[in-house]
Every structure is written in C-alpha cells, then in structure tokens.
Amino acid sequence: MNRDSVQENSPSISPQLEPSDYVTTAQAVQPPLETKKLDSALTIFGTTFVTIFLAEIGDKTQLSTLLMSAQSHLPWVVFVGSAAALITTSLLGVLLGSWIANRLSPKTVERSAGILLLLISVMLLWDVLQG
Amino acid sequence: MDWNLLGISFITVFLSELGDKSQLAAIALSGRGQSPRAVFFGAASALLLTSLLGALAGGAVSELLPTRWLKAIAAVGFAILALRLLWTQREDPAANSAASTK
C-alpha cells in the first residue's frame, strides 16, 4: 500500500525535465548514436592522453621525479608517490571542470575551455622558446 | 617501503602540479561534459607514463627524446583543440539530429 502511494506520488516529485534532457535521452536510445558516443569517448581519451603526454614529457614535474629517484636510489618509491599525486591532481581537475560545466551555460563553458586551451598552448610555446 | 620518501615525492609532485598545465587541460577538456571519465583516464595515464619514464630513465630522458619538439607538437595540438572549440560552438547538436531525421 505504502509503496503504491509512493509510486503514485513520484511523478509529481520528479524534477522538471528541460527539452534538452529529452533530446539526449532519445539520442542515447538510438544504437548508431550510442556507438558514436563510445567513439567520441575513445577520441577524448586519445587526444587527452597524447596532448598531456607530449606536454609533460621533460617538464618540471618529470625533472623533479627523476632527480628524487636518482638521489634516493629507490625509483619505485618515487614513482608510486608521484603517480599517486598525479592521479589526485588530474582527478581534482576533472571534478572541478565538470562542476563548473554544470553551473555555466554550454556556450560559456566551450568558450572559456577554448581560451584556457589556447593559454596552455601559449605557455608551452613559451617553454619551448625559453628552453 | 620508505614512507618518508614516498610522502616527500607525493607532496613535491602534488604541489608542483597543482594549477599547472596538465591540470588546467583536464579542467578545460572535462568542461565540455561529454566524457569526464575519458578525460580523467587519458590525463592520469599520460602523467603516469611520464613519471614512470622520469623515475626509470633518470636524467637520460631529455637526451633520449627531442623534448622541445614534443612540447612544440603538444602546443600545436592544444591550439587545434582550442580553435575547434571556439569555432564549432555555434553548431547545435539538437539542431543537427533534427536535421538528420528529416
């Protein structure tokens, strides 16, 4: 009895869906678009991996890691410590990014993400010219 | 296990990476909201590989690899990602799917 009444009530409690929510649900149901979504996740993984790997190789973090491992003669301990730190910082970055994305309009997010990426590109070019 | 060394390497790397390029990139790339998980795995595995290379190769990394050129390539890659974001933002995915069903 109680359960039925909860179910009857639930539609009225459920948050109002915006038109965009319906669009995304409909897209997720269609199989071709779903595979497209997986593709784009792989693409995102690939582009993130390649750009960050190339940007970080020979960077100051890597230099401090190799200095510490050379000094201590315990490379694996240094690797575990720096790996844990790097996983934590990228997790924080991704959490912050999605938190911001949920708060701002997609247009603002895309524009500021584009500007931020341009800034990173300029920072890298600056490193190249300085080194 | 040398816990002291472990703690020192964690804190050093954590502080030097906080607000650095790769974290900013993780923020920017996950902001599009399509697949934050893919961004996290991509960023974390790239960083793991660089620190593995750093720990194993010691000072030899910059001698073995043309790091300046790799960095320049990364700069171009980030610029392309940025321009693509800034250019294609007027494309509405909802409008696109509506057009394709017609």
gemmi code that builds the backbone of each chain (N, CA, C; Angstrom):
import gemmi

chains = {
    "A": [
        ("MET", (0.836, -1.217, 0.000), (0.000, 0.000, 0.000), (0.857, 1.247, 0.000)),
        ("ASN", (1.787, 1.241, 0.951), (2.672, 2.397, 1.036), (3.467, 2.594, -0.249)),
        ("ARG", (3.932, 1.472, -0.738), (4.768, 1.513, -1.929), (3.996, 2.099, -3.112)),
        ("ASP", (2.705, 1.667, -3.241), (1.879, 2.179, -4.326), (1.730, 3.687, -4.241)),
        ("SER", (1.499, 4.148, -3.031), (1.274, 5.585, -2.879), (2.539, 6.369, -3.222)),
        ("VAL", (3.690, 5.762, -2.891), (4.944, 6.427, -3.238), (5.080, 6.524, -4.744)),
        ("GLN", (4.723, 5.388, -5.412), (4.847, 5.394, -6.870), (3.894, 6.383, -7.509)),
        ("GLU", (2.694, 6.492, -6.922), (1.748, 7.462, -7.470), (2.267, 8.880, -7.303)),
        ("ASN", (2.922, 9.081, -6.175), (3.385, 10.435, -5.893), (4.618, 10.815, -6.695)),
        ("SER", (5.415, 9.788, -7.035), (6.741, 10.100, -7.575), (6.739, 11.001, -8.807)),
        ("PRO", (5.771, 10.860, -9.752), (5.839, 11.768, -10.900), (5.776, 13.236, -10.512)),
        ("SER", (4.996, 13.543, -9.481), (4.867, 14.945, -9.102), (6.131, 15.458, -8.414)),
        ("ILE", (6.886, 14.520, -7.766), (8.111, 14.967, -7.083), (9.260, 15.137, -8.069)),
        ("SER", (9.233, 14.309, -9.140), (10.398, 14.273, -10.040), (10.689, 15.655, -10.600)),
        ("PRO", (11.989, 15.978, -10.714), (12.362, 17.305, -11.200), (11.907, 17.511, -12.642)),
        ("GLN", (11.609, 18.728, -12.960), (11.130, 19.018, -14.318), (12.261, 18.831, -15.312)),
        ("LEU", (11.930, 18.139, -16.382), (12.947, 17.916, -17.409), (12.918, 19.073, -18.402)),
        ("GLU", (14.084, 19.470, -18.799), (14.161, 20.501, -19.828), (14.116, 19.829, -21.190)),
        ("PRO", (13.743, 20.558, -22.230), (13.687, 19.962, -23.570), (14.994, 19.271, -23.966)),
        ("SER", (16.124, 19.840, -23.528), (17.419, 19.257, -23.907), (17.592, 17.860, -23.313)),
        ("ASP", (16.990, 17.618, -22.120), (17.089, 16.303, -21.496), (16.418, 15.244, -22.361)),
        ("TYR", (15.268, 15.605, -22.925), (14.566, 14.656, -23.788), (15.400, 14.326, -25.007)),
        ("VAL", (16.064, 15.320, -25.540), (16.869, 15.108, -26.744), (17.985, 14.120, -26.456)),
        ("THR", (18.675, 14.317, -25.301), (19.805, 13.437, -25.003), (19.337, 12.015, -24.737)),
        ("THR", (18.163, 11.855, -24.078), (17.660, 10.515, -23.828), (17.352, 9.819, -25.144)),
        ("ALA", (16.709, 10.546, -26.050), (16.362, 9.971, -27.340), (17.619, 9.567, -28.112)),
        ("GLN", (18.662, 10.394, -27.988), (19.913, 10.081, -28.683), (20.550, 8.827, -28.119)),
        ("ALA", (20.464, 8.661, -26.779), (21.115, 7.519, -26.135), (20.447, 6.211, -26.524)),
        ("VAL", (19.124, 6.267, -26.845), (18.389, 5.053, -27.170), (18.782, 4.526, -28.547)),
        ("GLN", (19.093, 5.444, -29.456), (19.425, 5.012, -30.813), (20.819, 4.385, -30.861)),
        ("PRO", (20.915, 3.126, -31.329), (22.198, 2.420, -31.334), (23.322, 3.119, -32.115)),
        ("PRO", (23.074, 3.634, -33.323), (24.201, 4.236, -34.044), (24.815, 5.399, -33.280)),
        ("LEU", (23.958, 6.179, -32.625), (24.466, 7.312, -31.876), (25.212, 6.855, -30.637)),
        ("GLU", (24.812, 5.670, -30.112), (25.485, 5.168, -28.925), (26.922, 4.764, -29.253)),
        ("THR", (27.078, 4.093, -30.403), (28.439, 3.729, -30.805), (29.248, 4.981, -31.100)),
        ("LYS", (28.573, 5.987, -31.618), (29.240, 7.256, -31.878), (29.741, 7.854, -30.567)),
        ("LYS", (28.917, 7.679, -29.510), (29.280, 8.207, -28.201), (30.532, 7.502, -27.675)),
        ("LEU", (30.581, 6.165, -27.863), (31.747, 5.394, -27.429), (32.975, 5.847, -28.200)),
        ("ASP", (32.792, 6.031, -29.512), (33.864, 6.539, -30.356), (34.407, 7.843, -29.810)),
        ("SER", (33.490, 8.739, -29.465), (33.948, 10.053, -29.026), (34.633, 9.948, -27.673)),
        ("ALA", (34.198, 8.988, -26.824), (34.895, 8.796, -25.543), (36.325, 8.336, -25.793)),
        ("LEU", (36.481, 7.418, -26.767), (37.829, 6.954, -27.119), (38.662, 8.087, -27.700)),
        ("THR", (38.017, 8.912, -28.540), (38.725, 10.055, -29.124), (39.173, 11.015, -28.036)),
        ("ILE", (38.265, 11.266, -27.089), (38.596, 12.178, -25.986), (39.745, 11.610, -25.166)),
        ("PHE", (39.680, 10.291, -24.889), (40.769, 9.638, -24.159), (42.082, 9.797, -24.925)),
        ("GLY", (42.032, 9.525, -26.224), (43.241, 9.582, -27.046), (43.835, 10.975, -27.120)),
        ("THR", (42.994, 11.979, -27.395), (43.527, 13.341, -27.520), (44.062, 13.824, -26.177)),
        ("THR", (43.348, 13.501, -25.082), (43.830, 13.911, -23.768), (45.176, 13.272, -23.468)),
        ("PHE", (45.257, 11.954, -23.732), (46.489, 11.223, -23.437), (47.660, 11.804, -24.222)),
        ("VAL", (47.476, 11.951, -25.527), (48.591, 12.373, -26.383), (49.037, 13.797, -26.049)),
        ("THR", (48.083, 14.722, -25.923), (48.481, 16.113, -25.679), (49.152, 16.262, -24.323)),
        ("ILE", (48.594, 15.640, -23.282), (49.191, 15.800, -21.953), (50.522, 15.080, -21.870)),
        ("PHE", (50.613, 13.903, -22.522), (51.887, 13.180, -22.505), (52.989, 14.020, -23.155)),
        ("LEU", (52.701, 14.562, -24.334), (53.705, 15.358, -25.044), (54.045, 16.628, -24.271)),
        ("ALA", (53.015, 17.201, -23.618), (53.261, 18.448, -22.891), (54.094, 18.218, -21.639)),
        ("GLU", (53.895, 17.076, -21.004), (54.528, 16.852, -19.698), (55.904, 16.216, -19.802)),
        ("ILE", (56.215, 15.653, -20.971), (57.500, 14.969, -21.074), (58.621, 16.021, -21.015)),
        ("GLY", (59.567, 15.797, -20.127), (60.637, 16.779, -19.953), (60.205, 18.010, -19.191)),
        ("ASP", (59.009, 17.949, -18.564), (58.543, 19.096, -17.796), (59.094, 19.032, -16.373)),
        ("LYS", (58.817, 20.099, -15.605), (59.487, 20.219, -14.311), (59.103, 19.115, -13.320)),
        ("THR", (57.862, 18.611, -13.426), (57.477, 17.518, -12.539), (58.316, 16.285, -12.818)),
        ("GLN", (58.464, 16.008, -14.121), (59.248, 14.836, -14.501), (60.692, 15.018, -14.063)),
        ("LEU", (61.186, 16.248, -14.170), (62.560, 16.517, -13.760), (62.720, 16.309, -12.258)),
        ("SER", (61.732, 16.778, -11.462), (61.860, 16.590, -10.011), (61.744, 15.114, -9.654)),
        ("THR", (60.879, 14.387, -10.397), (60.760, 12.948, -10.155), (62.091, 12.246, -10.394)),
        ("LEU", (62.718, 12.605, -11.524), (63.947, 11.881, -11.843), (65.098, 12.296, -10.940)),
        ("LEU", (65.069, 13.542, -10.477), (66.093, 13.962, -9.516), (65.963, 13.180, -8.212)),
        ("MET", (64.709, 13.083, -7.739), (64.491, 12.366, -6.477), (64.861, 10.908, -6.612)),
        ("SER", (64.499, 10.302, -7.755), (64.787, 8.869, -7.894), (66.281, 8.634, -8.041)),
        ("ALA", (66.988, 9.609, -8.636), (68.430, 9.454, -8.776), (69.120, 9.602, -7.419)),
        ("GLN", (68.612, 10.557, -6.619), (69.228, 10.791, -5.307), (68.995, 9.636, -4.352)),
        ("SER", (67.787, 9.078, -4.414), (67.398, 8.114, -3.377), (67.779, 6.682, -3.735)),
        ("HIS", (68.008, 6.421, -5.024), (68.241, 5.056, -5.499), (67.045, 4.147, -5.225)),
        ("LEU", (65.874, 4.747, -5.023), (64.652, 3.958, -4.851), (63.618, 4.453, -5.865)),
        ("PRO", (63.854, 4.217, -7.157), (62.977, 4.797, -8.179), (61.513, 4.396, -8.022)),
        ("TRP", (61.252, 3.165, -7.528), (59.857, 2.719, -7.474), (59.063, 3.453, -6.406)),
        ("VAL", (59.735, 3.761, -5.292), (59.039, 4.514, -4.241), (58.687, 5.904, -4.760)),
        ("VAL", (59.648, 6.537, -5.443), (59.388, 7.861, -6.006), (58.288, 7.784, -7.049)),
        ("PHE", (58.307, 6.725, -7.862), (57.266, 6.589, -8.883), (55.892, 6.454, -8.252)),
        ("VAL", (55.771, 5.614, -7.222), (54.463, 5.423, -6.579), (53.972, 6.738, -5.973)),
        ("GLY", (54.872, 7.463, -5.299), (54.482, 8.737, -4.701), (54.025, 9.734, -5.746)),
        ("SER", (54.799, 9.882, -6.826), (54.437, 10.888, -7.827), (53.221, 10.432, -8.626)),
        ("ALA", (53.076, 9.107, -8.839), (51.896, 8.611, -9.547), (50.629, 8.929, -8.757)),
        ("ALA", (50.669, 8.693, -7.448), (49.500, 8.992, -6.612), (49.173, 10.477, -6.665)),
        ("ALA", (50.215, 11.326, -6.633), (49.991, 12.768, -6.685), (49.382, 13.182, -8.017)),
        ("LEU", (49.864, 12.595, -9.112), (49.379, 12.974, -10.442), (47.940, 12.516, -10.664)),
        ("ILE", (47.621, 11.317, -10.146), (46.241, 10.843, -10.251), (45.325, 11.778, -9.466)),
        ("THR", (45.789, 12.201, -8.276), (44.967, 13.099, -7.457), (44.754, 14.439, -8.153)),
        ("THR", (45.840, 15.027, -8.729), (45.659, 16.341, -9.353), (44.763, 16.247, -10.579)),
        ("SER", (44.887, 15.159, -11.377), (44.016, 15.106, -12.558), (42.575, 14.811, -12.167)),
        ("LEU", (42.394, 14.036, -11.082), (41.028, 13.813, -10.600), (40.406, 15.131, -10.137)),
        ("LEU", (41.189, 15.918, -9.384), (40.695, 17.223, -8.929), (40.347, 18.110, -10.121)),
        ("GLY", (41.217, 18.099, -11.147), (40.971, 18.912, -12.338), (39.682, 18.529, -13.038)),
        ("VAL", (39.495, 17.224, -13.220), (38.294, 16.760, -13.921), (37.043, 17.060, -13.098)),
        ("LEU", (37.121, 16.845, -11.779), (35.958, 17.130, -10.924), (35.611, 18.615, -10.970)),
        ("LEU", (36.661, 19.461, -10.902), (36.426, 20.904, -10.956), (35.816, 21.302, -12.303)),
        ("GLY", (36.362, 20.705, -13.377), (35.858, 21.007, -14.722), (34.400, 20.639, -14.879)),
        ("SER", (34.006, 19.445, -14.428), (32.601, 19.054, -14.596), (31.697, 19.846, -13.660)),
        ("TRP", (32.243, 20.212, -12.493), (31.448, 21.029, -11.565), (31.146, 22.381, -12.194)),
        ("ILE", (32.175, 22.989, -12.810), (31.979, 24.276, -13.472), (31.011, 24.126, -14.649)),
        ("ALA", (31.182, 23.018, -15.408), (30.350, 22.808, -16.591), (28.871, 22.712, -16.233)),
        ("ASN", (28.575, 22.157, -15.048), (27.182, 22.035, -14.648), (26.584, 23.356, -14.194)),
        ("ARG", (27.446, 24.329, -13.949), (26.981, 25.593, -13.404), (26.813, 26.684, -14.459)),
        ("LEU", (27.540, 26.542, -15.552), (27.511, 27.581, -16.576), (26.809, 27.059, -17.826)),
        ("SER", (26.439, 27.995, -18.707), (25.808, 27.570, -19.947), (26.856, 26.917, -20.848)),
        ("PRO", (26.439, 25.928, -21.680), (27.393, 25.220, -22.536), (28.226, 26.164, -23.395)),
        ("LYS", (27.593, 27.240, -23.849), (28.298, 28.181, -24.713), (29.449, 28.856, -23.954)),
        ("THR", (29.152, 29.297, -22.733), (30.195, 29.926, -21.908), (31.305, 28.945, -21.607)),
        ("VAL", (30.913, 27.694, -21.269), (31.903, 26.665, -20.934), (32.814, 26.410, -22.131)),
        ("GLU", (32.220, 26.256, -23.324), (33.031, 25.960, -24.513), (33.978, 27.104, -24.811)),
        ("ARG", (33.465, 28.330, -24.682), (34.322, 29.479, -24.977), (35.474, 29.573, -23.978)),
        ("SER", (35.157, 29.407, -22.681), (36.253, 29.535, -21.695), (37.212, 28.358, -21.773)),
        ("ALA", (36.686, 27.146, -22.117), (37.589, 25.996, -22.298), (38.521, 26.245, -23.474)),
        ("GLY", (37.978, 26.827, -24.558), (38.802, 27.139, -25.719), (39.888, 28.136, -25.385)),
        ("ILE", (39.525, 29.169, -24.612), (40.510, 30.189, -24.228), (41.575, 29.584, -23.316)),
        ("LEU", (41.140, 28.707, -22.389), (42.086, 28.057, -21.473), (43.078, 27.183, -22.247)),
        ("LEU", (42.573, 26.455, -23.243), (43.454, 25.595, -24.037), (44.437, 26.432, -24.860)),
        ("LEU", (43.953, 27.572, -25.372), (44.860, 28.477, -26.102), (45.966, 28.967, -25.175)),
        ("LEU", (45.568, 29.275, -23.933), (46.529, 29.742, -22.924), (47.595, 28.675, -22.660)),
        ("ILE", (47.155, 27.407, -22.547), (48.100, 26.302, -22.330), (49.055, 26.201, -23.509)),
        ("SER", (48.495, 26.358, -24.714), (49.328, 26.303, -25.917), (50.395, 27.384, -25.891)),
        ("VAL", (49.993, 28.601, -25.468), (50.951, 29.713, -25.384), (52.012, 29.421, -24.319)),
        ("MET", (51.574, 28.853, -23.153), (52.532, 28.504, -22.094), (53.555, 27.498, -22.596)),
        ("LEU", (53.088, 26.522, -23.378), (54.001, 25.503, -23.901), (54.972, 26.108, -24.890)),
        ("LEU", (54.448, 26.983, -25.772), (55.341, 27.627, -26.744), (56.382, 28.481, -26.032)),
        ("TRP", (55.950, 29.134, -24.950), (56.870, 29.939, -24.144), (57.989, 29.058, -23.576)),
        ("ASP", (57.601, 27.868, -23.054), (58.586, 26.903, -22.547), (59.572, 26.506, -23.645)),
        ("VAL", (59.024, 26.263, -24.837), (59.880, 25.830, -25.951), (60.886, 26.912, -26.288)),
        ("LEU", (60.406, 28.178, -26.315), (61.297, 29.275, -26.688), (62.331, 29.539, -25.596)),
        ("GLN", (61.915, 29.354, -24.332), (62.842, 29.593, -23.219), (63.911, 28.524, -23.115)),
        ("GLY", (63.461, 27.229, -23.287), (64.382, 26.110, -23.119), (65.378, 26.128, -24.231)),
    ],
    "B": [
        ("MET", (59.494, -0.476, 2.327), (58.973, 0.768, 1.728), (59.441, 1.965, 2.552)),
        ("ASP", (60.027, 2.920, 1.878), (60.487, 4.133, 2.543), (59.342, 5.158, 2.541)),
        ("TRP", (58.615, 5.192, 3.660), (57.401, 6.026, 3.703), (57.722, 7.510, 3.646)),
        ("ASN", (58.861, 7.853, 4.216), (59.280, 9.249, 4.205), (59.482, 9.744, 2.772)),
        ("LEU", (60.227, 8.962, 2.007), (60.483, 9.298, 0.615), (59.193, 9.315, -0.197)),
        ("LEU", (58.317, 8.347, 0.118), (57.027, 8.285, -0.570), (56.242, 9.566, -0.326)),
        ("GLY", (56.205, 9.988, 0.952), (55.469, 11.212, 1.299), (56.073, 12.438, 0.639)),
        ("ILE", (57.395, 12.509, 0.639), (58.063, 13.673, 0.047), (57.791, 13.745, -1.451)),
        ("SER", (57.880, 12.591, -2.138), (57.652, 12.632, -3.581), (56.191, 12.956, -3.892)),
        ("PHE", (55.274, 12.451, -3.054), (53.861, 12.794, -3.264), (53.644, 14.300, -3.124)),
        ("ILE", (54.137, 14.865, -2.033), (53.885, 16.282, -1.757), (54.564, 17.184, -2.792)),
        ("THR", (55.812, 16.847, -3.145), (56.519, 17.659, -4.147), (55.765, 17.688, -5.469)),
        ("VAL", (55.413, 16.497, -5.951), (54.741, 16.424, -7.255), (53.353, 17.037, -7.176)),
        ("PHE", (52.644, 16.775, -6.068), (51.293, 17.319, -5.926), (51.314, 18.841, -5.977)),
        ("LEU", (52.229, 19.458, -5.219), (52.273, 20.918, -5.173), (52.732, 21.509, -6.504)),
        ("SER", (53.686, 20.825, -7.176), (54.168, 21.413, -8.427), (53.158, 21.229, -9.554)),
        ("GLU", (52.264, 20.248, -9.429), (51.284, 20.033, -10.500), (49.977, 20.793, -10.270)),
        ("LEU", (49.774, 21.263, -9.043), (48.528, 21.950, -8.732), (48.451, 23.251, -9.541)),
        ("GLY", (47.429, 23.341, -10.388), (47.270, 24.546, -11.202), (48.239, 24.624, -12.358)),
        ("ASP", (48.919, 23.512, -12.659), (49.847, 23.509, -13.785), (49.104, 23.161, -15.077)),
        ("LYS", (49.835, 23.189, -16.160), (49.246, 22.996, -17.491), (48.333, 21.788, -17.602)),
        ("SER", (48.827, 20.631, -17.110), (48.035, 19.425, -17.343), (46.747, 19.441, -16.534)),
        ("GLN", (46.795, 20.064, -15.346), (45.546, 20.152, -14.578), (44.575, 21.136, -15.228)),
        ("LEU", (45.110, 22.254, -15.740), (44.263, 23.198, -16.471), (43.654, 22.520, -17.697)),
        ("ALA", (44.466, 21.689, -18.371), (43.954, 20.976, -19.541), (42.841, 20.016, -19.146)),
        ("ALA", (43.026, 19.348, -17.992), (41.983, 18.429, -17.517), (40.696, 19.191, -17.219)),
        ("ILE", (40.829, 20.390, -16.630), (39.644, 21.206, -16.345), (38.954, 21.601, -17.647)),
        ("ALA", (39.765, 22.097, -18.606), (39.190, 22.587, -19.859), (38.547, 21.454, -20.653)),
        ("LEU", (39.224, 20.310, -20.719), (38.715, 19.216, -21.550), (37.490, 18.559, -20.937)),
        ("SER", (37.437, 18.494, -19.598), (36.265, 17.866, -18.982), (35.085, 18.817, -18.942)),
        ("GLY", (35.354, 20.124, -19.146), (34.287, 21.116, -19.089), (33.225, 20.920, -20.140)),
        ("ARG", (33.588, 20.259, -21.246), (32.593, 20.038, -22.287), (31.548, 19.027, -21.854)),
        ("GLY", (31.871, 18.277, -20.787), (30.870, 17.428, -20.155), (30.515, 16.175, -20.926)),
        ("GLN", (31.165, 15.915, -22.076), (30.802, 14.733, -22.857), (31.251, 13.472, -22.144)),
        ("SER", (32.495, 13.456, -21.706), (33.004, 12.245, -21.075), (34.134, 12.583, -20.110)),
        ("PRO", (33.766, 13.096, -18.927), (34.802, 13.442, -17.944), (35.651, 12.240, -17.553)),
        ("ARG", (35.039, 11.040, -17.596), (35.781, 9.839, -17.222), (36.916, 9.564, -18.218)),
        ("ALA", (36.614, 9.754, -19.503), (37.644, 9.539, -20.528), (38.776, 10.548, -20.368)),
        ("VAL", (38.424, 11.791, -20.014), (39.451, 12.811, -19.790), (40.322, 12.418, -18.602)),
        ("PHE", (39.669, 11.945, -17.524), (40.433, 11.553, -16.336), (41.400, 10.418, -16.650)),
        ("PHE", (40.910, 9.369, -17.325), (41.785, 8.235, -17.619), (42.900, 8.634, -18.583)),
        ("GLY", (42.546, 9.480, -19.561), (43.562, 9.935, -20.501), (44.648, 10.730, -19.811)),
        ("ALA", (44.243, 11.679, -18.969), (45.209, 12.537, -18.281), (46.044, 11.721, -17.294)),
        ("ALA", (45.370, 10.882, -16.497), (46.088, 10.121, -15.461), (47.086, 9.160, -16.092)),
        ("SER", (46.696, 8.474, -17.182), (47.627, 7.501, -17.752), (48.800, 8.195, -18.443)),
        ("ALA", (48.542, 9.361, -19.064), (49.650, 10.100, -19.672), (50.646, 10.543, -18.607)),
        ("LEU", (50.127, 11.037, -17.479), (51.002, 11.509, -16.411), (51.758, 10.352, -15.749)),
        ("LEU", (51.066, 9.210, -15.621), (51.741, 8.030, -15.057), (52.910, 7.618, -15.937)),
        ("LEU", (52.676, 7.641, -17.255), (53.729, 7.220, -18.177), (54.918, 8.177, -18.123)),
        ("THR", (54.632, 9.500, -18.041), (55.757, 10.437, -17.980), (56.540, 10.270, -16.677)),
        ("SER", (55.830, 10.019, -15.567), (56.592, 9.887, -14.313), (57.301, 8.544, -14.245)),
        ("LEU", (56.733, 7.531, -14.916), (57.433, 6.240, -15.000), (58.741, 6.424, -15.776)),
        ("LEU", (58.642, 7.128, -16.904), (59.841, 7.400, -17.691), (60.841, 8.206, -16.870)),
        ("GLY", (60.310, 9.182, -16.103), (61.180, 10.013, -15.283), (61.900, 9.204, -14.220)),
        ("ALA", (61.149, 8.288, -13.582), (61.742, 7.516, -12.498), (62.748, 6.491, -13.024)),
        ("LEU", (62.441, 5.908, -14.176), (63.307, 4.842, -14.692), (64.522, 5.384, -15.427)),
        ("ALA", (64.274, 6.394, -16.259), (65.359, 6.841, -17.136), (66.286, 7.834, -16.458)),
        ("GLY", (65.856, 8.375, -15.304), (66.694, 9.363, -14.641), (66.906, 10.559, -15.544)),
        ("GLY", (68.147, 11.040, -15.606), (68.414, 12.243, -16.377), (68.488, 12.025, -17.877)),
        ("ALA", (68.272, 10.761, -18.297), (68.513, 10.451, -19.703), (67.369, 10.858, -20.623)),
        ("VAL", (66.176, 11.192, -20.023), (65.002, 11.434, -20.860), (65.240, 12.557, -21.864)),
        ("SER", (65.785, 13.669, -21.379), (65.941, 14.811, -22.285), (67.044, 14.566, -23.316)),
        ("GLU", (67.919, 13.586, -23.013), (68.939, 13.252, -24.011), (68.416, 12.254, -25.034)),
        ("LEU", (67.504, 11.374, -24.563), (66.973, 10.351, -25.458), (65.907, 10.906, -26.398)),
        ("LEU", (65.105, 11.847, -25.886), (63.959, 12.310, -26.669), (64.084, 13.803, -26.981)),
        ("PRO", (63.628, 14.192, -28.169), (63.626, 15.621, -28.506), (62.489, 16.339, -27.789)),
        ("THR", (62.689, 16.615, -26.468), (61.574, 17.109, -25.658), (61.051, 18.464, -26.143)),
        ("ARG", (61.949, 19.290, -26.681), (61.478, 20.591, -27.173), (60.501, 20.429, -28.323)),
        ("TRP", (60.837, 19.522, -29.211), (59.941, 19.311, -30.366), (58.626, 18.691, -29.922)),
        ("LEU", (58.694, 17.747, -28.969), (57.465, 17.132, -28.479), (56.564, 18.183, -27.843)),
        ("LYS", (57.197, 19.110, -27.110), (56.439, 20.189, -26.486), (55.802, 21.093, -27.527)),
        ("ALA", (56.558, 21.381, -28.584), (56.018, 22.219, -29.657), (54.822, 21.536, -30.320)),
        ("ILE", (54.939, 20.202, -30.510), (53.816, 19.452, -31.086), (52.609, 19.522, -30.153)),
        ("ALA", (52.857, 19.387, -28.840), (51.758, 19.482, -27.871), (51.100, 20.854, -27.923)),
        ("ALA", (51.925, 21.912, -28.081), (51.375, 23.271, -28.166), (50.443, 23.390, -29.366)),
        ("VAL", (50.860, 22.835, -30.504), (50.015, 22.864, -31.703), (48.732, 22.072, -31.464)),
        ("GLY", (48.867, 20.917, -30.795), (47.696, 20.095, -30.502), (46.677, 20.836, -29.646)),
        ("PHE", (47.173, 21.500, -28.598), (46.267, 22.262, -27.726), (45.622, 23.415, -28.489)),
        ("ALA", (46.410, 24.052, -29.371), (45.863, 25.164, -30.156), (44.742, 24.671, -31.066)),
        ("ILE", (44.943, 23.479, -31.671), (43.906, 22.924, -32.549), (42.641, 22.626, -31.753)),
        ("LEU", (42.810, 22.001, -30.569), (41.654, 21.714, -29.718), (40.924, 23.000, -29.355)),
        ("ALA", (41.704, 24.038, -29.022), (41.115, 25.319, -28.618), (40.333, 25.934, -29.763)),
        ("LEU", (40.944, 25.971, -30.952), (40.291, 26.607, -32.095), (39.041, 25.832, -32.501)),
        ("ARG", (39.120, 24.497, -32.396), (37.948, 23.698, -32.740), (36.799, 24.006, -31.793)),
        ("LEU", (37.123, 24.176, -30.501), (36.093, 24.517, -29.513), (35.495, 25.877, -29.804)),
        ("LEU", (36.372, 26.849, -30.116), (35.898, 28.216, -30.305), (35.145, 28.360, -31.625)),
        ("TRP", (35.494, 27.518, -32.611), (34.858, 27.646, -33.921), (33.526, 26.923, -34.008)),
        ("THR", (33.490, 25.697, -33.456), (32.313, 24.857, -33.689), (31.233, 25.062, -32.647)),
        ("GLN", (31.401, 26.042, -31.756), (30.427, 26.136, -30.659), (29.031, 26.542, -31.132)),
        ("ARG", (28.939, 27.125, -32.320), (27.603, 27.519, -32.778), (26.811, 26.346, -33.341)),
        ("GLU", (27.512, 25.223, -33.566), (26.803, 24.033, -34.019), (25.991, 23.464, -32.879)),
        ("ASP", (24.673, 23.424, -33.064), (23.801, 22.917, -32.017), (23.534, 21.431, -32.259)),
        ("PRO", (23.915, 20.543, -31.318), (23.700, 19.114, -31.531), (22.228, 18.757, -31.717)),
        ("ALA", (21.339, 19.449, -31.017), (19.906, 19.170, -31.140), (19.421, 19.504, -32.549)),
        ("ALA", (19.896, 20.637, -33.079), (19.513, 21.048, -34.424), (20.048, 20.053, -35.456)),
        ("ASN", (21.251, 19.536, -35.188), (21.856, 18.570, -36.106), (21.048, 17.291, -36.202)),
        ("SER", (20.635, 16.756, -35.033), (19.906, 15.492, -35.042), (18.528, 15.696, -35.659)),
        ("ALA", (17.931, 16.861, -35.458), (16.643, 17.162, -36.067), (16.782, 17.202, -37.577)),
        ("ALA", (17.894, 17.761, -38.048), (18.113, 17.860, -39.485), (18.327, 16.479, -40.098)),
        ("SER", (18.975, 15.577, -39.347), (19.294, 14.269, -39.915), (18.067, 13.370, -39.979)),
        ("THR", (17.061, 13.607, -39.109), (15.871, 12.766, -39.130), (14.895, 13.200, -40.214)),
        ("LYS", (15.057, 14.395, -40.733), (14.129, 14.874, -41.763), (14.274, 14.089, -43.065)),
    ],
}
model = gemmi.Model(1)
for chain_id, residues in chains.items():
    chain = gemmi.Chain(chain_id)
    for i, (resn, *xyz) in enumerate(residues, 1):
        res = gemmi.Residue()
        res.name, res.seqid = resn, gemmi.SeqId(i, " ")
        for name, pos in zip(("N", "CA", "C"), xyz):
            atom = gemmi.Atom()
            atom.name, atom.element = name, gemmi.Element(name[0])
            atom.pos, atom.b_iso = gemmi.Position(*pos), 0.0
            res.add_atom(atom)
        chain.add_residue(res)
    model.add_chain(chain)
structure = gemmi.Structure()
structure.add_model(model)
structure.setup_entities()
